[in-house]
Amino acid sequence: MHKRIQFQSVTITIDVFGKTKNIDSVGEAALWLMEHWSVLDGEKFKLAKQACLDALDGKITCLECRDAFIEAAKQANVYVDEERLLDIS
């Protein structure tokens, strides 16, 4: 069992209908990247996967991992920012 390393939630779109999911830990980010990510290539995707592993090993902070995850989400066009969340009713 590994420890849960939490960070401030990142909201991503998970389907074509606009359904969203909040990712709020290094482990959840890693799992989502490995098992559910739609764009399995790209430099930011690879960096985010490595950042998750590095954060779990204590080599980088959870905030650095979160930043890498956000960049990968932006590259994959699944990142949802706060303004967009407020517009969804």
Backbone hydrogen bonds, N-H to C=O, Kabsch-Sander energy under -0.5 kcal/mol:
donor,donor_aa,acceptor,acceptor_aa,energy
5,I,3,K,-0.7
6,Q,4,R,-0.8
7,F,24,D,-1.9
10,V,23,I,-2.6
11,T,80,V,-0.5
12,I,21,K,-2.6
13,T,78,V,-2.7
14,I,19,K,-3.5
15,D,19,K,-0.8
18,G,15,D,-1.6
21,K,12,I,-2.4
23,I,10,V,-3.1
23,I,21,K,-0.6
24,D,22,N,-0.6
26,V,5,I,-2.9
29,A,25,S,-2.3
30,A,26,V,-2.6
31,L,27,G,-2.5
32,W,28,E,-2.6
33,L,29,A,-2.5
34,M,30,A,-2.4
35,E,31,L,-2.6
36,H,32,W,-2.1
37,W,32,W,-1.0
40,L,38,S,-0.7
46,K,42,G,-1.9
47,L,43,E,-2.5
48,A,44,K,-2.3
49,K,45,F,-2.3
50,Q,46,K,-2.2
51,A,47,L,-2.5
52,C,48,A,-2.2
53,L,49,K,-2.0
54,D,50,Q,-2.9
55,A,51,A,-2.6
56,L,52,C,-2.4
57,D,53,L,-1.6
58,G,55,A,-1.1
59,K,54,D,-2.9
60,I,54,D,-0.8
65,C,61,T,-1.7
66,R,62,C,-2.6
67,D,63,L,-2.4
68,A,64,E,-2.0
69,F,65,C,-2.5
70,I,66,R,-2.6
71,E,67,D,-2.2
72,A,68,A,-2.1
73,A,69,F,-2.5
74,K,70,I,-2.5
75,Q,71,E,-2.2
76,A,72,A,-2.0
77,N,74,K,-1.3
78,V,73,A,-2.8
79,Y,73,A,-1.1
80,V,11,T,-2.5
85,L,81,D,-2.0
86,L,82,E,-1.9
87,D,83,E,-1.2
88,I,84,R,-1.0
88,I,85,L,-0.6
